[in-house]
Structures are given as structure tokens and as C-alpha cells.
């Protein structure tokens, strides 16, 4: 008898993942792949959308034909700040513009001249001035800087909804994608912001539906429930929100490290904006106060440089475990070295690695991790604000980093730190969002294998 499963495509910037979950949300199958980036018309690296689309369809067809599984539902989780623009025939009109692509300052200035002041708009939309990281700004840029392309657009779809569209042919919008630092949504009026209507962008944004919406379809002769997709950070948060009643902070780590506070109160303050806070959105439309760092990018850039400088193999950093003596030596007369001073910066300043005062990779690595953790602690405290939360959950790639976790538990020793070795994250949230199952307090323990961490003893 075939095992009944829910399928999820979980598309990160680096790893493209596919999961099958059984009725108890236990993982029964996974597959990963990566694609080399291609270039947009300006030569800037971007997602290989044709290769991704081919992989999605080929893999799903293979699983549909497999004898072991019966797919009852499929959903999609992807990174945000990315839109796919299609014409009236469903043809993709542009590359999937990379959210790290620099935006012409004249475009940004003209936008805030029209619709500012910047601080007020940032408060209302929960989105700071971040260029391409605001998908609304991408639309404004297209309209005014690529008008020949813009006039051909029938619909602009956020990335998760485009993946759903590939399978259903139905263009839709949903709340978690609209509400994630897009500058499109007003958390004050609970509608698209006034500027969206003035620019008539609402005409190319498909109808909004609940994140829990699914479409029952015959797909290749099989009756399947197809979800509308969900933004990955909101998806990663969902299992925690549904199974934990007491206030907590979730730090979802990866290319970005995003500190999420689902217990905050609505519209951000001027102080929040000044501290770099933005809003994400829960599937019920409630604001999630958050602070983000380009942590994975900081980490990847610098461990590669450290490996070259100390002449060790590229993955050597994965073998390093926390050493208290190294930490004590570094902190005797600590001075920052790696210039990780901006949580929202997309690029780090160049530093001269020949000036490192350490003879071995391990000590230099501890120094790097101390700077990263200091930035992470600051980000967590910004997201927490006045919320009285004493639980801290960490998921994603950095849960496997022993130095990171030891330092974080030390500098946040008043919080109960829990990590999961599960890599399910946003994929599991995507499966849950289209199910009718209610979660209980035991769900995280049973499905995430939560691990407790105790701060090290200072001697």
C-alpha cells in the first residue's frame, strides 16, 4: 500500500530542496540540488529560473510515478524579495532579479520624494529603504526604468506564488509574501499602501488569498491539493507559533539570519526603524517584528579567506569546535577585526588578513565567530524590544556550528536556548500551512529533536 504524503519544494538561495512528509509530518524522503547562477541583462548574477522550473517538474513527475508514495498535497516555500513577471500568455518577461542587485540611487530618491518621508513610510509598511530587497521597489523601478517591459506585464507574482502557478496556471497573491519587507503593504490600514494604488501597481498584482488556501486539481491524472506557497521565514515560524504558547524569539539562520518576534505589537516605532527593524507577516496577517543580518554571507566570505590565508582545505571550518582557552585568549584584549558592523549590509569591507595576530586557523576562526555572535546578539535584542521572552529557538545551518552556539548561549545566558538539528525549517511549515492538523506542545520535541544548551562556565 502506498504511503500518503505531502510534498514540499523548499527553495533557498543556495540549496533547492524537495521533501515528502507523512501524516504525522515526519520526513520520509528528501532530495537536494543546486544550480549555477546565470546573469541578467546587466550581467548581474541571478537565479537560473529555467533550470529550476525544469527540475521542479521532472522531480515531481518522478515522485508521482513512484510506487511507494501517494501525493495528496504539494506546497512551496521560497526566499522573498523576488518576483516573477509574466505576460498575458504566461511567458516570463524578465530574469528573477537578485535582491542584492544595486538599485540606481536616482530611482530610490524619486520614490521617496513622491511618497515619503522615508521614516513614516518605513513605519507604515514595516520595510526600511533596502532597494531591491523591497519587491515593491522592484516594481517601481521596472515601471519607471524599464517601461517597455513593464507595459507587457499581466501579473507580477512573488516567488512562492510563481512556483504554485507553474503547477496550477492560476495567478494569486498571499499575505506572507506581500508582508515581508516589500514596502507594498500598510500595517496601519491592513491593505496595499496608498502609493501602490497611485502607481496603479495593484492592477498587476493577482487576487489575494489566505496562505492556507489550496486548489484541488487533476495533475497528470492524479487528484492533488496544490498550495499557493508561503514566504520561507514565515513558514519556518509557523510550527513554533502553533505549538508554543509562551513568548519566544526564533532565529532562522542561513544566508540571512532573521530574528523573529511574533509577540510584538503591530506598527513599528521610529526607534525600531532606526535600529533596522522590519516586519514579516504571520499567516493570520499579524505583524512579526524582526531584525536581520546577512550572516551566512558574512560567514562564507570570511571563512573562505581564512582558509586561503592559513592554507587549510575549504571545509576545514566545519571541524572546529569551541575551545574555552582560545575564547579567553581572544577576549583578554579584544579588538574587532572583520568589520562586521552593519546588520543590513550586503557586502563587507576588505580587511588585510596578514594583520591577523594568530598563528593558527582555529584561533582566528574563534575571533570571527565572536564578532558574528556579537552582531547576532544585538539583532536578537532589537527584535525582542520590550517583549518579555525567555525562550530562544535557533534553526537552520548555524545550529551545527559548535562555536556559534556556545558563544550565543554565553552572551544570552538569561534565555533558555534550544536548537534543532532538523533541516526541515520552512519546508515543514509549508506542509503544515495547507493541512487541517492542529499541533500540540509536544510537536517540537517529537518532530524537531530540540536540544537544550547550557552556558559554559567562566573560569
C-alpha positions in Angstrom: 0.0 0.0 0.0 1.3 3.4 -0.9 2.3 5.9 1.8 0.2 9.0 1.7 2.4 12.1 1.8 2.6 15.9 1.4 5.2 17.2 -0.9 7.1 20.5 -0.4 9.6 22.3 -2.6 11.7 24.5 -0.3 13.8 26.8 -2.5 16.6 28.7 -0.8 19.1 31.0 -2.5 21.7 28.3 -2.4 20.0 24.9 -1.8 16.9 23.7 -3.7 15.2 21.1 -1.6 12.3 18.7 -2.0 10.6 16.8 0.9 7.9 14.3 1.5 6.1 14.3 4.8 3.8 11.6 6.2 0.5 12.3 8.1 2.5 12.9 11.3 4.8 15.4 9.5 7.7 13.0 9.7 10.1 13.3 6.8 10.1 10.2 4.6 12.1 11.5 1.6 14.3 14.4 0.6 16.3 15.5 -2.4 18.7 18.5 -2.7 20.2 20.2 -5.7 22.0 23.4 -6.6 22.2 25.5 -9.8 24.9 27.7 -11.1 23.6 31.3 -11.3 23.1 32.9 -14.7 23.3 36.6 -15.5 20.6 39.2 -16.0 20.7 41.7 -18.9 23.1 43.9 -16.9 25.5 41.0 -16.2 24.4 40.7 -12.6 24.2 37.1 -11.2 20.7 35.7 -10.7 18.6 32.6 -10.2 18.6 30.1 -13.1 14.8 30.1 -13.4 14.5 27.8 -16.4 16.7 25.2 -14.8 14.8 25.4 -11.6 11.4 25.1 -13.4 12.6 22.0 -15.3 13.9 20.4 -12.0 10.6 21.1 -10.3 8.5 19.4 -13.0 10.8 16.5 -13.6 11.2 15.6 -10.0 7.5 15.9 -9.2 6.6 13.8 -12.2 9.1 11.1 -11.0 7.6 11.1 -7.5 4.1 10.9 -8.9 5.0 7.8 -10.8 6.8 6.2 -7.8 5.2 3.0 -6.4 6.0 3.9 -2.8 4.1 7.2 -2.4 0.7 8.7 -3.0 0.9 12.5 -3.0 -2.2 14.1 -1.5 -0.9 17.7 -1.4 2.0 19.9 -2.5 3.2 23.3 -1.4 6.1 25.7 -1.9 8.4 27.7 0.3 10.9 30.2 -1.1 13.0 33.2 -0.2 11.4 36.6 -0.5 12.2 39.9 -2.1 11.8 38.2 -5.5 9.1 38.5 -8.2 8.4 36.8 -11.5 6.7 38.9 -14.1 4.5 37.2 -16.8 2.7 38.4 -19.8 -0.9 37.6 -20.8 0.3 34.3 -22.2 2.1 33.3 -19.0 5.5 33.9 -20.5 8.2 35.1 -18.1 9.3 38.6 -19.2 12.4 39.2 -17.1 15.1 37.4 -15.1 14.3 36.8 -11.4 16.2 39.9 -10.3 18.6 39.2 -7.5 17.8 41.1 -4.3 21.5 42.0 -3.9 21.5 43.8 -7.2 22.2 47.5 -6.6 19.4 49.9 -7.5 20.0 53.3 -9.1 20.0 55.9 -6.3 18.1 58.2 -8.5 15.2 55.7 -8.6 15.2 55.4 -4.8 15.4 59.2 -4.4 12.5 59.7 -6.8 10.3 57.2 -4.9 10.8 58.8 -1.5 10.4 62.3 -3.0 7.0 61.2 -4.2 5.8 59.0 -1.3 8.0 59.9 1.7 9.0 61.0 4.2 11.1 57.8 4.4 10.7 57.2 8.1 7.0 57.5 8.0 6.7 55.2 5.0 9.0 52.6 6.7 6.9 52.6 9.8 3.7 52.1 7.9 5.0 49.3 5.6 7.4 47.7 8.1 10.0 48.0 5.4 13.1 50.0 5.5 14.8 51.6 2.5 16.6 48.5 1.0 16.5 48.8 -2.7 15.9 45.5 -4.4 15.2 43.9 -1.1 11.9 45.7 -1.3 9.9 43.9 -4.0 7.6 46.9 -4.2 10.7 49.0 -5.2 11.5 46.5 -7.9 8.0 47.1 -9.4 8.6 50.9 -9.2 12.0 50.5 -10.8 10.5 48.4 -13.6 7.7 50.8 -14.3 10.0 53.9 -14.5 13.3 52.5 -15.8 12.1 49.6 -18.0 8.7 50.9 -19.2 8.7 48.7 -22.4 8.9 45.6 -20.3 6.5 46.9 -17.6 3.7 47.6 -20.1 3.8 43.9 -21.1 3.3 42.6 -17.6 -0.1 41.0 -17.0 0.8 39.7 -13.5 3.7 40.1 -11.1 4.0 37.1 -8.8 6.0 36.7 -5.7 8.4 33.8 -6.0 6.4 31.2 -3.9 3.2 32.0 -5.8 5.0 31.7 -9.1 6.0 28.1 -8.2 2.4 27.4 -7.4 1.4 29.0 -10.7 3.8 26.6 -12.6 1.6 23.7 -11.4 -1.9 25.4 -11.4 -1.8 28.1 -14.0 -3.7 30.3 -11.5 -2.0 33.6 -10.6 -2.5 34.5 -6.9 -1.0 36.6 -4.1 -0.9 35.7 -0.4 -0.2 37.5 2.8 3.2 36.3 4.0 4.8 37.2 0.7 3.1 40.6 0.5 4.0 41.4 4.1 7.7 40.6 4.1 9.7 43.8 3.8 8.1 44.6 0.4 7.1 48.2 1.1 3.8 47.2 -0.6 1.6 46.6 2.5 0.3 49.1 5.1 0.3 47.5 8.5 -1.8 50.5 9.5 -4.7 50.1 7.1 -4.3 46.3 6.5 -4.3 46.9 2.8 -1.8 47.7 0.0 -0.2 51.0 0.8 -1.7 54.2 -0.8 1.4 54.6 -3.0 0.7 51.2 -4.7 -2.7 52.4 -5.8 -1.3 55.7 -7.0 1.2 53.9 -9.2 -1.6 51.5 -10.3 0.6 48.5 -9.4 -2.5 46.8 -7.8 -3.6 46.1 -11.4 -0.7 43.7 -12.0 -0.9 42.1 -8.5 -3.1 39.0 -8.6 -6.0 38.4 -6.2 -5.0 37.9 -2.5 -5.9 34.7 -0.9 -5.1 33.1 2.5 -1.8 31.3 2.9 -3.8 28.2 3.9 -5.6 28.2 0.5 -5.2 25.2 -1.7 -6.5 24.3 -5.1 -7.8 20.8 -5.8 -6.7 19.7 -9.3 -6.2 16.8 -11.5 -2.5 16.8 -12.2 -1.2 14.1 -14.7 -4.3 12.1 -13.9 -3.9 12.4 -10.1 -6.1 14.3 -7.7 -3.9 16.6 -5.8 -4.3 19.6 -3.4 -1.9 22.3 -4.6 -1.0 25.1 -2.1 -0.4 28.8 -3.0 3.1 28.9 -1.5 4.5 30.7 1.6 7.4 33.0 2.3 10.2 30.9 3.9 10.7 33.0 7.1 7.0 33.0 7.9 6.9 29.3 7.1 9.8 28.5 9.4 8.0 30.4 12.2 4.7 28.5 11.8 5.4 25.2 13.7 6.8 27.2 16.7 3.8 29.6 16.9 1.3 26.7 16.7 3.0 24.6 19.4 4.4 27.1 21.9 2.1 29.4 23.8 4.7 31.4 25.8 6.6 34.3 24.2 9.8 33.3 22.3 12.3 34.6 19.7 13.1 32.4 16.7 16.4 32.9 14.9 16.2 31.3 11.5 19.8 31.1 10.2 21.1 30.6 6.7 22.2 33.1 4.0 20.3 35.6 6.2 19.9 35.2 9.9 16.5 36.5 10.8 15.4 37.1 14.4 11.6 36.8 14.5 9.4 38.1 17.3 5.7 37.0 16.7 4.6 38.6 20.0 5.2 42.2 19.1 2.6 44.9 18.7 1.8 45.9 15.1 3.3 49.0 13.6 7.0 49.7 14.2 8.1 52.7 16.2 10.6 55.3 14.9 13.2 53.7 17.3 12.5 50.3 15.7 13.1 51.7 12.3 16.3 53.4 13.4 17.5 50.1 14.8 16.9 48.4 11.5 13.7 46.5 12.3 11.3 45.3 9.7 8.1 43.4 9.6 7.3 39.9 8.4 3.8 38.6 8.5 2.2 35.5 10.1 -0.3 33.6 8.0 -3.1 35.2 10.1 -1.9 38.7 8.9 -0.3 39.6 12.2 2.9 41.5 12.1 6.2 39.8 13.1 8.8 42.2 14.4 12.2 41.2 13.1 15.8 42.1 12.7 18.1 40.5 10.1 21.8 40.1 9.4 23.5 38.8 6.2 25.1 36.2 8.5 25.6 33.4 6.1 27.2 35.7 3.6 29.5 37.3 6.2 30.5 33.8 7.3 31.0 32.3 3.9 33.1 35.2 2.6 35.4 35.3 5.6 35.9 31.5 6.2 37.0 31.2 2.6 39.6 34.0 3.1 40.7 32.4 6.4 41.2 29.1 4.7 43.3 30.6 2.0 45.3 32.6 4.4 46.1 29.6 6.7 46.4 27.2 3.8 43.8 24.7 5.0 41.1 23.0 2.9 37.9 24.9 2.2 35.7 22.9 4.6 38.1 22.9 7.5 36.0 25.3 9.5 33.4 22.5 9.8 35.8 20.6 12.0 36.4 23.4 14.6 34.7 23.0 18.0 34.5 25.5 20.8 37.7 25.9 22.8 37.4 28.0 26.0 41.1 28.7 26.2 41.0 30.2 22.7 38.0 32.3 23.7 39.7 33.5 26.9 42.9 34.5 24.9 40.9 36.4 22.3 38.8 38.3 24.9 41.8 39.4 27.0 42.4 42.4 24.8 39.6 42.1 22.2 39.6 44.3 19.2 37.2 43.8 16.2 39.0 42.8 13.0 36.4 41.7 10.4 34.4 44.9 10.2 31.0 43.2 10.7 29.4 46.4 11.8 26.3 46.6 9.7 23.5 44.1 10.1 21.9 45.1 6.7 25.0 45.5 4.6 25.2 43.2 1.6 28.9 43.5 1.3 31.7 43.5 3.9 34.7 45.8 3.8 38.0 44.4 2.7 40.5 43.6 5.5 44.2 42.7 5.4 44.4 39.1 6.7 48.1 39.5 7.1 47.4 41.6 10.1 45.8 38.7 12.0 47.7 38.2 15.3 47.1 34.4 15.4 49.3 31.6 14.3 46.5 29.0 13.6 43.2 28.9 11.8 41.3 27.8 14.9 42.0 30.9 17.0 41.3 33.3 14.1 38.1 31.4 13.5 37.0 31.9 17.1 37.7 35.6 16.7 35.5 35.7 13.6 32.7 33.8 15.4 32.9 36.1 18.3 32.3 39.1 16.1 29.5 37.3 14.3 27.8 36.3 17.6 28.1 39.9 19.0 26.2 41.0 15.9 23.7 38.2 16.3 23.0 39.1 19.9 22.4 42.7 19.0 20.0 41.6 16.3 18.1 39.4 18.7 17.7 42.1 21.3 16.5 44.6 18.7 13.8 42.1 17.6 12.8 41.4 21.2 12.3 45.0 22.1 10.0 45.2 25.2 8.7 41.6 24.7 9.3 39.5 27.8 10.6 36.4 26.2 12.9 34.0 27.9 12.9 31.2 25.2 15.2 31.4 22.2 14.9 28.9 19.4 17.6 28.6 16.7 17.1 26.7 13.5 18.9 26.5 10.2 22.5 25.9 9.2 24.2 27.6 12.2 22.7 25.1 14.7 25.5 22.8 13.7 28.2 25.4 14.4 29.5 24.5 17.9 31.4 27.7 18.3 28.4 29.8 17.4 26.0 28.0 19.7 28.4 28.1 22.7 29.1 31.8 22.3 25.4 32.6 21.8 24.4 30.7 24.9 27.1 32.5 26.9 26.1 36.0 25.8 22.3 35.3 26.2 22.6 33.2 29.3 19.3 34.6 30.7 17.4 32.9 27.9 16.6 29.2 27.5 18.4 28.3 24.3 17.1 25.4 22.2 18.3 24.3 18.8 17.2 21.7 16.3 19.4 19.6 14.1 16.5 19.2 11.8 16.9 20.9 8.4 13.2 21.0 7.8 12.6 24.6 8.8 10.4 26.3 6.3 9.6 23.1 4.5 7.7 21.7 7.4 5.8 25.0 7.9 4.7 24.9 4.2 3.3 21.4 4.8 1.5 22.4 8.0 0.0 25.5 6.4 -2.1 23.5 3.9 -3.1 20.8 6.4 -6.1 20.8 8.8 -4.0 19.3 11.6 -3.7 21.2 15.0 -0.3 21.0 16.7 0.3 20.5 20.5 3.1 21.3 22.8 4.9 18.0 22.1 5.2 18.7 18.4 8.6 20.5 18.5 10.1 17.8 20.7 8.9 14.9 18.6 9.5 16.5 15.1 12.4 18.8 15.7 14.6 16.9 18.2 15.1 20.0 20.2 18.4 20.2 22.0 19.0 22.2 25.2 22.1 24.3 25.6 23.7 25.4 28.9 26.1 28.3 29.0 29.7 27.4 29.6 31.3 28.1 33.0 33.6 31.1 33.1 36.8 30.4 34.9 
